[in-house]
Structures are given as C-alpha cells and as structure tokens.
Amino acid sequence: MLDTSTPFSTLIRSATEQQHAEAEHSTFMKDLLTGQLGVEAFYRYTSQLWFVYSALEKHSAALVSDPVAGPFVKPELNRLAALEADLAHLGGPRWRDELTALHTTAAYAARIEECATQWPAGYVVHHYTRYLGDLSGGQVIRGTAEKLWDLPKKGDGVRFYVFDQITNPAAFKRDYREALDALPIEGADVDRVLDEARLAFTMNTNVFRDLGAEFSARN
C-alpha cells in the first residue's frame, strides 16, 4: 500500500493542479464556451474524444479482473456509445467518414492504450483524469452547449456528458477517490503514477492547443 499518510486522491489532485488549470483555461475551450466558436468546433472536439474513449474502453474487459485497474472499470462510466450518438446528431450519417484524429489526439490515445496493455496503474490515472472530469466540469460544458447551439437538454449532441446510470454522482466520486486511496502502489511507483497524471492533463491540453490552431486558421 501507499507509504504515505496523505491519501493518494489528495496527492494526485495536488500534483496536477497546474496542468488542470492549464487545461481548464485553454484558449480553445474559452472560445468554445463563450460562443466565439460555432457548433462545428464542438463537433470537431467531440470527434477527438471518440479516439480517447475508444482507447480507454477498448481494453476494459481485459482489465476488469486486474487487481490495480479492475476496481475502476465500471460499465456505468462507458462513454463510447453516447459519443457515437452525439457525433451522428452533430455530423450526420456520414460522421464516421469525417472522423480524423489530430496528431496530438493520436498520441494521447496511443499512450492510454500503452498503459492499458503494459501498466495498469498508468491506465488508472488516465481513467481518473477523464471520467471524473466528465462527471464534474463536463457538466458545465453540457449546459453551455445546450444553450449555445439549441441542443436538446441531456439529449442528442450532449449525451456524452449524461451519466444516466449514476444516480448519485457525489457518492460515486467519493467511492472512486476511496478506490484511488487504496491503490496497491508504493515507493517510486507513486511518483511515477503522479508523473503520468501530469502527462494525462498535458496531453489533453495539447489537443486543445491544436484544435485552437485549427479553428484560428479557418477564421
């Protein structure tokens, strides 16, 4: 177990504060959520999420029995089907033909897959940064998107942000953090996992940066 008196969920939150702030305050997300970018940018962003969550959920069946990653693999978190419904609504029936990953998105997804197959503790921190973020700040994105682009409340276009199988998000997040605190890692592995958490946020920010550059070039 962890060789520290500080809960691991606290360690990981503290270790990623700077990277978390950079992701939250990226120019692309600010422009998107203040209406300076249109629904096309939201569609493009949603398409990048498809690659990330494909990587996260591709190996979940294999990881469910893993002693490290298994406690975090929960079907009520799965987002891929919701993402595909959103992409069909936002992009129409040919959305799969339009699906292309930015270089930074491809790198992000590849790193998640590498962790999923070779390092379960690394997979856990990518899982944490994505799903708990969706349950928290993702709800702000949903509400803003519904208003900006007249999307049906908790319906097609924003289903990704709707966790209808989780009746008590606060309790779910509390249980998730307790599972983080119980991770069977110690010593140098703690620092390694914290470094991976920082990398996860940085890779997400890199995607925002490239999306911002893409839409800046269009204007």
Residue pairs with C-beta under 8 A, 6 or more apart in sequence:
1 182
1 184
1 186
2 8
2 181
2 183
2 185
2 186
2 190
3 186
3 187
3 190
4 11
4 190
7 177
7 180
7 181
8 180
8 181
8 183
8 185
8 190
9 177
9 178
9 180
9 181
11 190
11 194
12 125
12 128
12 180
12 193
12 194
12 197
15 194
15 197
15 198
16 129
16 194
16 197
16 198
16 200
16 201
19 198
19 201
19 202
19 205
20 201
22 201
22 202
22 205
23 29
23 201
23 204
23 205
23 208
24 137
26 205
26 208
26 209
26 212
27 208
27 209
27 212
28 37
28 41
28 45
28 208
28 209
28 211
28 212
28 215
29 208
31 37
31 41
31 212
31 215
32 41
32 42
32 45
33 140
33 141
33 144
33 148
35 148
37 215
38 149
39 90
39 148
39 149
41 211
41 215
42 90
42 145
42 148
42 149
43 87
43 90
43 91
44 211
44 214
44 215
45 211
46 83
46 86
46 87
46 90
46 160
47 87
47 91
47 95
47 98
47 99
47 100
48 101
48 102
48 105
48 207
48 211
49 79
49 83
49 160
50 80
50 83
50 84
50 87
50 99
51 101
51 105
51 106
51 108
51 109
52 105
52 108
52 109
52 112
52 130
53 79
53 80
53 83
53 130
54 80
54 109
55 108
55 109
55 110
55 112
55 113
55 116
56 112
56 116
56 126
56 127
56 130
57 78
57 79
57 80
58 113
58 116
59 113
59 116
59 117
59 123
60 73
60 78
62 116
63 69
63 70
63 73
63 116
63 120
63 123
64 70
64 73
66 120
67 184
68 120
68 121
68 124
68 183
68 184
68 185
69 116
69 120
69 121
69 123
69 124
69 127
71 179
71 182
72 124
72 127
72 128
72 176
72 179
75 165
76 163
76 165
76 166
77 131
77 163
77 166
79 131
79 134
79 160
82 159
82 160
82 162
83 159
83 160
85 156
85 159
86 156
86 157
86 158
86 159
86 160
87 95
87 99
88 95
88 156
89 151
89 156
89 157
90 157
91 98
101 109
102 207
102 210
102 211
102 214
103 210
104 203
104 206
104 207
104 209
104 210
105 207
105 210
107 203
107 206
108 203
108 204
108 206
108 207
111 126
111 199
111 203
112 123
112 126
114 122
115 122
115 123
115 126
115 196
116 123
121 183
121 185
121 189
121 192
121 193
121 196
122 192
122 193
122 196
124 180
124 183
124 193
125 193
125 196
125 197
125 200
126 196
126 200
128 176
128 180
128 197
129 197
129 200
129 201
129 204
130 200
131 176
132 173
132 176
134 160
134 161
134 163
135 163
135 166
135 169
135 172
135 173
136 173
138 160
138 161
139 161
141 161
142 154
142 158
142 161
142 162
145 151
145 157
145 158
146 152
146 153
146 154
146 157
146 158
149 157
151 157
151 158
152 158
154 162
154 164
163 169
166 172
183 193
185 193
